[in-house]
Amino acid sequence: MSVVHELSPGWLLDHLAFINKISYELHQRHEPCSKSWPTSSVHLDSLHMDSVSSFGASATFVPSTSKPENDDRGNCEMFIQKYVFRSELFDVSKPYITSAIHKECQESKEKEDLVNDAKKEISISINGKKRKRCVAFNQGELDAMEYHRKIRGLILDGSSQLIQEGLTSGFLHSCSEKPNKCSKKTYDVIVIDPPWQNKSVKRSNRYSYLSPLQIKQIPVPKLAAPSCLVVTWVTNRQKHLRFVKEELYPSWSVEVVAEWHWVKITSSGEFVFPLDSPHKKPYEGLILGRVREKAALLLRNADVKELPIPDHKLIVSVPCTLHSHKPPLAEVLKDYIKPEGECLELFARNLQPGWTSWGNEVLKFQHMDYFVALKSKS
């Protein structure tokens, strides 16, 4: 189970345990083996798995081909090598920016601003055009500060409860292609982590991004089953939050039902960034919505009762140090979808059992470099 503790504010997750529970294996053959006998291809660069298929309880690196009975073409003894995810990639023991450093930087910036203000006023006075200096925030910054003011108490109080529970129990310790439009399969849950367009992405060229118009063109209505739960990861940029709530979901006939928050902490229970940092926040958002059903479907499914989704739940976890490696949502969503529901993740960067993963980087975090081998067995 990836859920370590569940309280009224939300969940404390163990992302690393969720990955290792999948039990990744690599099937290989010992040498010598007859050249005439086909062997499974093994590439140490990445796992070989269908990027858009569902998996059972155990995902493997490479599907194996068992040796037929009475084979006389050579000894092709099979062995299975087990792998676990590198734990050091979840070794977040210290905040990325501590409150002390954050406060020191703020004080330094304030002093620098005072010096610059003095220089500017002297320069203006010399030119005979002295005027009062006005420091103004743009509308996006004002919106972000207002949003932070609204949810700050929620993040602080709810996270504190979950973190304290984790400390008490000992879990925490001090110190490009488009989906197939012809497919008739539909899904009861669709999780989306869009490559949002922003200035830093443009500058870094780390990955390609989609414009709002391109994101709206994702055929979610065709992929969604009646009453499908749609979950979208959103950055803290208010422009993106408003877009999802006011444009994207309405265009897909999805009704917003809740807004959750992923809170990132260290292994000792500190926020990875100061909660009140004006630059980076220790949380990200998830917007949850339901596909609106037609009247006929509503009447036909009147006997099916859905558990209402609570608003402002928290998902608290130690983040992976790999960029954009999101925590698993399967267990925290299970109460809000029908049993054995079909689940789809769009723009996925790793595979998970029972889910269909789609995107051009579905094997990104399946790379062998991110795993370490355990003892092998024959």
Solvent accessible surface area in square Angstrom, and as a share of the most:
residue,aa,sasa,rsa
1,M,142,0.63
2,S,1,0.01
3,V,29,0.17
4,V,47,0.27
5,H,32,0.14
6,E,109,0.49
7,L,54,0.27
8,S,96,0.62
9,P,19,0.12
10,G,0,0.00
11,W,10,0.04
12,L,0,0.00
13,L,1,0.01
14,D,33,0.17
15,H,8,0.04
16,L,37,0.19
17,A,39,0.30
18,F,16,0.07
19,I,11,0.05
20,N,46,0.24
21,K,107,0.45
22,I,5,0.03
23,S,37,0.24
24,Y,5,0.02
25,E,23,0.10
26,L,4,0.02
27,H,29,0.13
28,Q,53,0.23
29,R,33,0.12
30,H,74,0.33
31,E,146,0.65
32,P,103,0.65
33,C,27,0.16
34,S,33,0.21
35,K,209,0.88
36,S,76,0.49
37,W,20,0.07
38,P,83,0.52
39,T,81,0.47
40,S,24,0.16
41,S,65,0.42
42,V,47,0.27
43,H,96,0.43
44,L,111,0.55
45,D,97,0.50
46,S,31,0.20
47,L,1,0.00
48,H,71,0.32
49,M,28,0.12
50,D,80,0.42
51,S,37,0.24
52,V,76,0.44
53,S,32,0.20
54,S,56,0.36
55,F,39,0.16
56,G,53,0.51
57,A,93,0.72
58,S,60,0.39
59,A,3,0.03
60,T,35,0.21
61,F,1,0.01
62,V,7,0.04
63,P,94,0.59
64,S,48,0.31
65,T,69,0.40
66,S,92,0.59
67,K,83,0.35
68,P,58,0.37
69,E,159,0.71
70,N,155,0.79
71,D,30,0.15
72,D,134,0.69
73,R,101,0.37
74,G,33,0.32
75,N,91,0.47
76,C,3,0.02
77,E,81,0.36
78,M,52,0.23
79,F,34,0.14
80,I,38,0.19
81,Q,25,0.11
82,K,59,0.25
83,Y,27,0.10
84,V,35,0.20
85,F,4,0.02
86,R,81,0.30
87,S,68,0.44
88,E,95,0.43
89,L,31,0.16
90,F,19,0.08
91,D,94,0.49
92,V,6,0.03
93,S,40,0.26
94,K,155,0.66
95,P,18,0.12
96,Y,104,0.39
97,I,65,0.33
98,T,47,0.27
99,S,78,0.50
100,A,75,0.58
101,I,94,0.48
102,H,23,0.10
103,K,127,0.54
104,E,118,0.53
105,C,74,0.44
106,Q,74,0.33
107,E,80,0.36
108,S,64,0.42
109,K,113,0.48
110,E,105,0.47
111,K,138,0.58
112,E,102,0.46
113,D,51,0.27
114,L,124,0.62
115,V,80,0.46
116,N,71,0.36
117,D,31,0.16
118,A,50,0.39
119,K,129,0.55
120,K,97,0.41
121,E,76,0.34
122,I,107,0.54
123,S,55,0.36
124,I,19,0.10
125,S,56,0.36
126,I,136,0.69
127,N,101,0.52
128,G,66,0.64
129,K,143,0.60
130,K,145,0.62
131,R,158,0.58
132,K,192,0.81
133,R,95,0.35
134,C,113,0.67
135,V,102,0.59
136,A,85,0.66
137,F,112,0.47
138,N,93,0.48
139,Q,121,0.54
140,G,40,0.39
141,E,80,0.36
142,L,79,0.39
143,D,31,0.16
144,A,40,0.31
145,M,89,0.40
146,E,72,0.32
147,Y,29,0.11
148,H,23,0.10
149,R,156,0.57
150,K,135,0.57
151,I,6,0.03
152,R,85,0.31
153,G,35,0.34
154,L,53,0.26
155,I,0,0.00
156,L,64,0.32
157,D,86,0.44
158,G,4,0.04
159,S,0,0.00
160,S,55,0.35
161,Q,91,0.41
162,L,0,0.00
163,I,17,0.09
164,Q,107,0.47
165,E,67,0.30
166,G,0,0.00
167,L,56,0.28
168,T,106,0.62
169,S,66,0.43
170,G,52,0.50
171,F,63,0.26
172,L,5,0.02
173,H,98,0.44
174,S,91,0.59
175,C,115,0.69
176,S,109,0.70
177,E,148,0.66
178,K,127,0.54
179,P,15,0.09
180,N,99,0.51
181,K,119,0.51
182,C,116,0.69
183,S,49,0.32
184,K,194,0.82
185,K,88,0.37
186,T,54,0.31
187,Y,17,0.06
188,D,17,0.09
189,V,0,0.00
190,I,0,0.00
191,V,4,0.02
192,I,0,0.00
193,D,11,0.06
194,P,5,0.03
195,P,18,0.11
196,W,14,0.05
197,Q,53,0.24
198,N,37,0.19
199,K,147,0.62
200,S,61,0.39
201,V,10,0.06
202,K,99,0.42
203,R,180,0.66
204,S,62,0.40
205,N,129,0.66
206,R,151,0.55
207,Y,58,0.22
208,S,84,0.54
209,Y,78,0.30
210,L,44,0.22
211,S,35,0.22
212,P,55,0.34
213,L,117,0.58
214,Q,86,0.38
215,I,1,0.00
216,K,66,0.28
217,Q,105,0.47
218,I,15,0.07
219,P,18,0.11
220,V,0,0.00
221,P,72,0.45
222,K,133,0.56
223,L,12,0.06
224,A,13,0.10
225,A,11,0.08
226,P,70,0.44
227,S,19,0.12
228,C,0,0.00
229,L,0,0.00
230,V,0,0.00
231,V,1,0.00
232,T,0,0.00
233,W,6,0.02
234,V,2,0.01
235,T,46,0.27
236,N,43,0.22
237,R,104,0.38
238,Q,17,0.08
239,K,111,0.47
240,H,11,0.05
241,L,6,0.03
242,R,97,0.35
243,F,14,0.06
244,V,0,0.00
245,K,68,0.29
246,E,117,0.53
247,E,90,0.40
248,L,0,0.00
249,Y,0,0.00
250,P,60,0.38
251,S,57,0.37
252,W,6,0.02
253,S,52,0.34
254,V,1,0.01
255,E,90,0.40
256,V,56,0.32
257,V,54,0.31
258,A,3,0.02
259,E,14,0.06
260,W,1,0.00
261,H,0,0.00
262,W,9,0.03
263,V,0,0.00
264,K,32,0.14
265,I,0,0.00
266,T,0,0.00
267,S,18,0.12
268,S,14,0.09
269,G,13,0.12
270,E,84,0.38
271,F,36,0.15
272,V,0,0.00
273,F,26,0.11
274,P,12,0.07
275,L,12,0.06
276,D,69,0.36
277,S,2,0.01
278,P,83,0.52
279,H,146,0.65
280,K,124,0.53
281,K,41,0.17
282,P,0,0.00
283,Y,3,0.01
284,E,34,0.15
285,G,3,0.03
286,L,1,0.00
287,I,0,0.00
288,L,0,0.00
289,G,0,0.00
290,R,30,0.11
291,V,23,0.13
292,R,126,0.46
293,E,39,0.18
294,K,156,0.66
295,A,73,0.57
296,A,72,0.56
297,L,36,0.18
298,L,100,0.50
299,L,144,0.72
300,R,168,0.61
301,N,51,0.26
302,A,76,0.59
303,D,120,0.62
304,V,94,0.54
305,K,190,0.80
306,E,87,0.39
307,L,100,0.50
308,P,106,0.67
309,I,22,0.11
310,P,47,0.29
311,D,79,0.41
312,H,65,0.29
313,K,29,0.12
314,L,0,0.00
315,I,0,0.00
316,V,0,0.00
317,S,0,0.00
318,V,20,0.12
319,P,6,0.04
320,C,10,0.06
321,T,73,0.42
322,L,29,0.15
323,H,88,0.39
324,S,30,0.19
325,H,7,0.03
326,K,35,0.15
327,P,4,0.03
328,P,9,0.06
329,L,8,0.04
330,A,27,0.21
331,E,21,0.09
332,V,3,0.02
333,L,3,0.01
334,K,105,0.44
335,D,77,0.40
336,Y,20,0.08
337,I,36,0.18
338,K,123,0.52
339,P,120,0.76
340,E,170,0.76
341,G,16,0.15
342,E,67,0.30
343,C,11,0.07
344,L,6,0.03
345,E,26,0.11
346,L,0,0.00
347,F,31,0.13
348,A,1,0.01
349,R,28,0.10
350,N,31,0.16
351,L,1,0.01
352,Q,14,0.06
353,P,36,0.23
354,G,39,0.38
355,W,15,0.05
356,T,7,0.04
357,S,0,0.00
358,W,30,0.11
359,G,18,0.17
360,N,102,0.52
361,E,60,0.27
362,V,8,0.05
363,L,46,0.23
364,K,81,0.34
365,F,5,0.02
366,Q,1,0.01
367,H,58,0.26
368,M,25,0.11
369,D,91,0.47
370,Y,49,0.18
371,F,7,0.03
372,V,52,0.30
373,A,60,0.46
374,L,88,0.44
375,K,183,0.78
376,S,60,0.39
377,K,107,0.45
378,S,112,0.72
